[in-house]
Amino acid sequence: MSDAGDILLKVDDVSLSFGGVRAITDVSFDIRKGEIRAIIGPNGAGKTSMLNVINGFYHPQRGSISFHGKRRARMKPYDAASQGIARTFQNVALFKGMSTLDNILAGRALKMRSGFFWQLFRHGPALNEEIEHRKFCEEIIDFLEIEHIRKAPVGTLPYGLQKRVELGRALAMEPTLLLLDEPMAGMNLEEKQDMSRFIIDVNQHFGTTIA
């Protein structure tokens, strides 16, 4: 039987309002390590707001968020990312003029170890590090079956492939918890089937907890 040590994320009595509008009211739930969980509700129910609270975009007026057993107060998105929380967005948020590979490489930003000087001139430690990160991102590209678009500007890609690239960028962060905001919205049936398969594969292959 699972115990409290298996809980990765704990949401406790969270409420969020914008002016007089209540977006979230008294929401509590746990997500255990290795689970795939879904937040379900009609449009306007506060699903995106809940994800924004979890990864620090919004701060609730009441309640708390705990991650890895530690309560997180006033956590910012950068802090959430550095602690292993990655997410995709309801509306695709990519660098449209950049290639698929470069967009996924952007997800490695927090993993960079070399200093700004070396990165600027792509010399010494930074060059070796870039080779290492590119290899990792190429593996993600193979995993998501998007080798044929690795050099294509993402702004030229069909919507379903853009969503897959965004998933790849999130995976490049090597997250412990992956938040997917309406990952299949706007997709046709074939694209939805592909995305469903990749979500299950991410969970099973990487052991990533998904919500």
C-alpha positions in Angstrom: 0.0 0.0 0.0 1.2 3.5 -0.8 2.1 5.8 2.1 2.7 9.5 2.5 6.3 9.1 1.3 4.9 8.3 -2.2 3.2 11.7 -2.5 5.0 13.9 -4.9 2.6 16.8 -5.0 0.1 17.8 -2.3 -2.5 20.6 -2.9 -4.2 21.5 0.3 -7.3 23.7 0.5 -6.2 26.1 -2.3 -8.3 29.1 -3.2 -7.6 31.7 -5.8 -9.6 34.8 -6.8 -9.1 37.6 -9.3 -11.0 40.6 -7.8 -14.4 39.3 -7.0 -14.1 36.3 -9.4 -13.3 33.0 -7.8 -11.1 30.9 -10.0 -10.4 28.1 -7.5 -12.3 27.3 -4.3 -11.0 25.0 -1.5 -9.3 22.5 -3.9 -7.3 19.6 -2.3 -5.7 16.6 -3.9 -2.5 14.5 -3.9 -0.5 13.2 -6.8 1.7 10.2 -6.1 5.1 9.4 -7.8 4.7 7.8 -11.2 1.0 8.5 -11.6 -0.8 9.9 -14.6 -3.6 12.2 -13.2 -6.1 14.4 -14.9 -7.8 17.6 -13.8 -11.2 17.5 -15.4 -13.9 20.2 -15.7 -15.8 22.4 -18.1 -14.4 25.6 -19.6 -13.9 28.2 -16.9 -13.7 25.7 -14.1 -10.2 26.8 -13.2 -8.1 24.0 -14.6 -5.4 26.3 -16.1 -5.5 28.4 -13.0 -4.7 25.3 -10.9 -1.7 24.5 -13.0 -0.6 28.1 -12.8 -0.7 27.9 -9.0 1.3 24.6 -9.0 4.1 26.0 -11.1 4.2 29.4 -9.5 2.6 31.7 -12.1 -0.2 32.5 -9.5 0.0 32.6 -5.7 -3.2 31.5 -4.0 -4.9 33.6 -1.3 -5.4 30.5 0.8 -4.0 27.0 1.1 -0.7 25.5 0.3 1.3 23.5 -2.3 3.9 20.9 -1.2 6.3 19.3 -3.6 8.6 16.4 -2.5 7.2 16.8 1.0 8.3 20.4 1.3 5.8 23.3 1.5 6.4 25.9 -1.3 5.6 29.5 -0.3 5.5 32.2 -3.0 7.3 29.9 -5.5 8.2 31.5 -8.8 8.1 29.7 -12.2 11.9 29.6 -12.3 12.0 28.0 -8.9 9.4 25.4 -9.9 11.4 24.6 -13.1 14.6 24.2 -11.2 12.9 21.8 -8.7 11.7 19.6 -11.5 8.2 20.9 -12.5 7.8 21.4 -16.3 4.6 22.3 -18.2 3.1 22.8 -21.6 0.4 25.4 -22.3 -3.1 25.4 -23.6 -2.0 27.8 -26.4 1.3 26.6 -27.9 4.2 28.7 -26.5 7.1 28.2 -28.9 9.7 30.3 -30.6 8.1 30.2 -34.0 11.1 31.4 -36.0 13.4 28.8 -34.5 13.8 25.1 -35.5 12.4 22.2 -33.7 15.8 21.2 -32.4 16.5 24.8 -31.1 13.1 25.0 -29.4 13.8 21.7 -27.6 17.3 22.9 -26.8 15.7 25.9 -25.0 14.4 23.5 -22.5 18.0 22.7 -21.4 18.7 26.3 -20.2 18.5 25.3 -16.5 21.0 22.5 -17.1 23.7 24.8 -18.5 26.8 24.7 -16.3 29.4 26.8 -18.2 29.6 30.6 -17.6 28.2 33.3 -19.9 31.6 34.1 -21.4 32.1 30.5 -22.7 28.5 30.3 -23.9 28.8 33.6 -25.8 31.8 32.4 -27.8 30.8 28.7 -27.8 34.3 27.8 -26.8 36.0 25.5 -24.3 33.6 24.0 -21.7 30.6 25.5 -23.4 31.3 23.8 -26.7 31.5 20.4 -25.0 28.4 21.1 -23.0 26.4 22.1 -26.1 27.4 18.9 -27.8 26.1 17.0 -24.8 22.8 18.9 -24.7 22.3 18.5 -28.4 22.7 14.8 -28.1 20.2 14.6 -25.3 17.7 16.7 -27.4 18.2 14.5 -30.5 17.2 11.5 -28.3 14.0 13.3 -27.4 13.4 14.1 -31.1 13.8 10.4 -31.9 11.5 9.4 -29.0 8.7 11.7 -30.2 9.2 10.6 -33.8 9.8 14.1 -35.2 13.2 13.5 -36.9 11.8 14.7 -40.2 11.1 18.2 -38.8 14.2 18.7 -36.7 15.4 21.6 -38.8 12.0 23.1 -39.7 10.9 26.4 -38.2 8.1 25.4 -35.8 5.9 28.3 -37.1 5.6 26.3 -40.4 4.4 23.1 -38.7 0.9 21.8 -38.3 -0.7 22.4 -34.9 -0.4 18.8 -33.8 3.3 18.7 -34.5 3.8 22.0 -32.7 2.2 20.5 -29.6 4.6 17.6 -29.9 7.6 20.0 -30.1 6.3 21.8 -27.0 6.2 18.4 -25.2 9.8 17.8 -26.3 10.9 21.1 -24.9 9.3 20.2 -21.5 11.0 16.8 -21.5 14.3 18.4 -22.2 14.1 19.8 -18.6 14.1 16.2 -17.3 11.1 17.0 -15.1 9.9 15.0 -12.1 6.4 16.4 -12.6 5.1 17.2 -16.0 2.0 19.5 -16.2 0.0 19.3 -19.5 -2.5 22.0 -20.1 -5.2 20.6 -22.5 -2.5 18.6 -24.4 -5.0 17.5 -27.1 -7.1 20.6 -27.6 -7.6 21.5 -31.2 -6.2 18.2 -32.5 -7.8 15.8 -35.0 -8.4 12.2 -34.1 -5.0 10.9 -35.4 -3.1 13.6 -33.5 -5.0 12.8 -30.3 -4.1 9.1 -30.6 -0.5 10.0 -31.1 -0.4 12.3 -28.2 -2.1 9.8 -25.9 0.5 7.2 -26.9 3.4 9.6 -26.2 2.0 10.6 -22.8 1.8 7.0 -21.7 5.3 6.4 -23.2 6.8 9.3 -21.3 5.3 8.0 -18.0 6.6 4.5 -18.6 9.9 5.2 -20.2 11.1 8.1 -18.1 9.0 7.4 -15.0 7.7 11.0 -15.1 4.6 11.9 -13.0 2.1 13.6 -15.3 -0.9 15.8 -14.5 
